[in-house]
Amino acid sequence: MPDIEQSFTIDQPIERVWDFFQDVPAVVTCMPGLEFTGATGPASYSGKVRVKLGPIAAAFQGEATIVETNAAERRARLEAKGIDRHGGNRAQATVTYELTAAGTGTAVRLYGDIKLAGALAQMGRSGIIQDVAAEITRQFAEALRAKLAAATGAAAAPAAPPALGGGRLLWQLVWHRVRNLVARLFRL
């Protein structure tokens, strides 16, 4: 299934961002549609995530495990899996995040692989998963900026847009694809 790669920068020192990323319940509060339900081991966590793309809705319950942490290189890898018992969808993901200094701020790079089974797998074939990953990353970055700014007393970042939901997200993604297609056609 799709390989995902996203990146963004945060106007905070790398040590501060790294420390925040080590607090899994705090990180989850920045992720749209994700709910932390508890720790299941020293590096394993359970949670729920709800996704709705047009007519397809899924409510996954699953677990994520941090399988590698390299503090010296500011990199970690996690593996997650979940099941949507009502819709028959299954998901597995391996995601790595890397932090690097970017001036006085921090560059965050996320990359990994997502495997889907069930009705959502059809969406992955259309490329919509890439678009959803970009939107989730954008919302995560905005929420992270706001949370870190609030903790330091800095000016608050703009509020994050509403969490991913139904038709609105689907139409945003379709509009984005149509706009890009038209732009490519007229550049010829």
Buried (B, 14 or more C-beta within 10 A) or exposed (E): BBEBBBBBBBBBBBEBBBEBBEEBEBBBEBBBBBEBEEEEEEBBBBBBBBBBBBEBBBBBBBBBBBEEBEEEEBBBBBBBBBBBEEBEBBBBBBBBBBBBEEEEBBBBBBBBEBBBBBBBBEBBEEEBBBBBBBBBBBBBBBBBBBBBBEEEEEEEBEEBBEBBBEEEBBEBBBEEBEEEEEEEEEEE
